Amino acid sequence: MRLLLDVHLSPRWIGTPLRQLGHDVRSAGEKRPLDQYTDEELLRLAAAEGRIMVTRNVRDFARIAHEWAQAGRGHAGCALVVGIDHSEFGLIVRRLNEALDERPNPSDWVGYTTLVSRGA
């Protein structure tokens, strides 16, 4: 799956394991000027590249995704990490990978926003 990690998700501890699992990962934290993009610019870039936006910034990205849906604008998907501590890299990778496995077709993610959480 094609992913864009927000700047607050570790390229090393989250991006690298996701790549090892076979995902095509681009990280805003790895490259300038992506680390300076606004949230809306990041979602726009992810949409243009057919990447699922992965972020811990639930408040802003949930709002932006909702506004885009209301305006009829599409995105390639948005995975909002919530309720998992930033330092729990393995859990973030595992739960995100499980969410991606549940919807293995990239077209199933178009316009779709989901919460990636600790789980049961």
BELKAPE-V164349 format. One record per backbone hydrogen bond with DSSP energy under -0.5 kcal/mol. NH is the residue of the N-H (numbers start at 1). CO is the residue of the C=O. If there is no record, write none. Layout:
nh: <NH;NH>
co: <CO;CO>
//
This chain:
nh: <3;3;4;5;6;9;10;14;15;16;18;19;20;21;22;23;24;25;26;28;30;31;34;35;36;37;42;43;44;45;46;47;48;49;50;51;52;53;54;55;58;61;62;63;64;65;66;67;68;69;70;71;72;72;73;78;79;80;80;81;81;82;82;88;89;92;93;94;95;96;97;98;99;100;101;102;103;103;104;106;108;109;110;110;111;112;114;116;117>
co: <1;24;52;26;54;6;8;10;10;11;14;15;16;17;19;18;1;23;3;5;27;27;31;31;33;34;38;39;40;41;42;43;44;45;47;46;2;77;4;79;56;57;58;59;60;61;62;63;64;65;66;67;68;69;68;112;53;78;114;55;79;80;116;85;87;88;89;90;91;92;93;94;95;96;97;98;99;100;101;104;105;106;106;107;75;109;78;80;115>
//
